[in-house]
Amino acid sequence: MAEFNFEIVKNFGSVSESNNGWVKEVNLVSWNDREPVYDIRVWQGNHEKLGKGITLTEAEIKNLKSLLNSMDI
């Protein structure tokens, strides 16, 4: 598996926590010293293990916010 590094630039909060301790969070993350992107994924421990997630650019997160705001939920 290829090496990678990350820095959580800003934590916006958690969405949920599973019974086994994994927490779904929304963060601003710099992967491999690149420009930070918005990131939604599950983490275990103090960000020691990470699961699958999705990364979004600023334009994409703005579009997602607009979509969520237009939903009748």
C-alpha positions in Angstrom: 0.0 0.0 0.0 1.3 3.4 -0.9 2.3 5.8 1.8 0.3 9.0 2.3 0.0 11.7 4.9 -2.8 14.0 5.9 -3.5 17.0 8.0 -6.9 17.9 9.4 -7.0 21.6 8.9 -10.4 22.1 10.4 -12.9 19.8 12.1 -16.5 20.8 11.5 -18.0 18.1 13.6 -19.4 14.6 13.7 -22.4 13.3 11.9 -22.8 10.0 13.7 -21.0 7.4 15.8 -21.3 3.6 15.3 -21.5 1.1 18.2 -17.9 0.0 17.4 -16.5 3.4 17.9 -16.1 4.7 14.3 -17.1 8.3 14.0 -18.4 9.9 10.7 -16.9 13.4 10.5 -16.8 16.4 8.2 -13.3 17.9 8.0 -11.2 20.1 5.9 -8.2 17.9 5.1 -4.9 18.3 3.2 -3.9 15.0 1.6 -0.2 14.6 0.8 0.5 18.3 1.3 -2.1 19.3 -1.4 -4.7 22.0 -1.2 -7.2 21.2 1.5 -10.5 19.6 0.5 -13.8 19.0 2.3 -13.8 15.4 3.5 -16.7 13.2 4.9 -15.5 9.8 6.2 -15.4 7.5 9.2 -12.5 7.6 11.7 -11.5 5.4 14.6 -9.7 6.5 17.7 -7.9 9.9 17.6 -7.8 9.8 13.7 -5.5 6.8 13.9 -7.5 4.7 11.4 -9.7 5.9 8.6 -12.4 4.3 6.5 -13.7 5.1 3.0 -15.0 8.5 2.5 -15.7 11.3 -0.1 -13.7 14.4 -0.8 -15.3 17.6 -2.2 -13.9 20.8 -3.6 -15.2 24.1 -2.3 -17.5 24.4 -5.4 -18.8 20.9 -4.8 -19.5 21.5 -1.1 -21.4 24.7 -2.0 -23.5 22.7 -4.5 -24.2 20.0 -1.9 -25.2 22.7 0.7 -27.6 24.2 -1.8 -29.1 20.8 -2.6 -29.5 19.9 1.1 -31.1 23.3 1.8 -33.6 22.8 -1.0 -34.7 19.4 0.4 -37.9 19.1 2.4 -36.6 16.9 5.3 
